[in-house]
Amino acid sequence: MSGSAPRPPSINIRAATGDDLDAIESLARRATRDLLGPFLSASQRKASMAFTPLDPWLIEDRTYYVVEIDGVIRASGGWSHRAPMIHVPDMDQEQEPPEMEGAASIRAMYTDPAFARRGLGQMLLGFCEMSARLSGHHQLQLIATPVGERLYERCGYTRVGATKLKVPQGVTILVTRMEKVLTAKPEAIRSKAAC
Ligand SMILES: CC(C)(COP(=O)(O)OP(=O)(O)OC[C@H]1O[C@@H](n2cnc3c(N)ncnc32)[C@H](O)[C@@H]1OP(=O)(O)O)[C@@H](O)C(=O)NCCC(=O)NCCS
């Protein structure tokens, strides 16, 4: 065999830990600036860079994942069974947040701009959906940024409403509430199998 074929990258998906927080924060800043930025006005762009730290309960619950390519984190994202769907940094972190009613949510998806539009977001979203399904969830909801909406629409999420998200400096960003039914409930699958 000739040695000219490109070497395939080493790809690793794993649950994030506290040790990954600096790398995730750097990734989130770059993704927000370069991938969300083009969808925003100048004032929205500036305000969106006032970074909100990652919800620590995502790490605590082991439902936040990183994708490493050749040992470097190139994408991150996760899901949660807890309310609210958007991280409120001022919330008392000692107090365990309540369960969401009726569904789980997709949270904090980021791709390294140098790896954008290569399927990492789509792949990680599918991974989160599988993890949520294995945990017994049948439906996912989310609040999508304008660029996130493109990804989620492509992955079968439907729009259920729009809302204005308050970001710092008195600025708002129009975000979209979306949802996806993952699978029929187990009773429905059983009754189908019986036919
Ligand atoms: C949203 C995000 C995670 C997508 O990551 P990604 O790895 O580039 O996404 P993928 O390569 O899997 O894209 C899959 C599909 O989504 C759609 N899509 C993704 N980014 C898009 C963009 N900038 N413009 C238009 N469509 C886009 C396309 O249909 C794309 O398929 P295609 O490339 O074959 O046309 C990334 O843009 C990001 O980090 N954005 C900034 C942070 C953010 O807003 N996150 C969403 C929170 S709700």
The ligand as an ORCA input file, in Angstrom:
! r2SCAN-3c Opt
* xyz 0 1
  C     -24.356     26.319     15.727
  C     -22.982     25.636     15.641
  C     -22.741     24.804     16.918
  C     -22.984     24.716     14.382
  O     -21.734     24.016     14.366
  P     -21.122     23.297     13.074
  O     -20.208     22.233     13.569
  O     -20.537     24.306     12.161
  O     -22.404     22.668     12.380
  P     -22.437     21.518     11.255
  O     -21.191     21.539     10.439
  O     -22.790     20.233     11.898
  O     -23.652     22.043     10.358
  C     -24.746     21.188     10.006
  C     -25.730     21.989      9.191
  O     -26.270     23.084      9.969
  C     -26.481     24.215      9.118
  N     -25.545     25.294      9.473
  C     -24.553     25.242     10.409
  N     -23.914     26.441     10.475
  C     -24.507     27.251      9.582
  C     -24.282     28.605      9.180
  N     -23.312     29.359      9.733
  N     -25.088     29.135      8.231
  C     -26.068     28.398      7.663
  N     -26.336     27.083      7.995
  C     -25.558     26.527      8.945
  C     -26.188     23.737      7.695
  O     -27.377     23.152      7.177
  C     -25.150     22.657      7.964
  O     -25.035     21.716      6.926
  P     -24.111     22.066      5.625
  O     -22.802     22.589      6.139
  O     -23.989     20.722      4.948
  O     -24.877     23.088      4.825
  C     -21.833     26.696     15.457
  O     -22.172     27.539     14.370
  C     -21.593     27.593     16.659
  O     -20.785     27.260     17.533
  N     -22.269     28.772     16.708
  C     -21.999     29.769     17.763
  C     -22.597     29.390     19.097
  C     -24.098     29.194     18.986
  O     -24.848     30.096     18.594
  N     -24.544     27.986     19.324
  C     -25.942     27.599     19.259
  C     -26.567     27.741     20.571
  S     -28.339     27.515     20.430
*
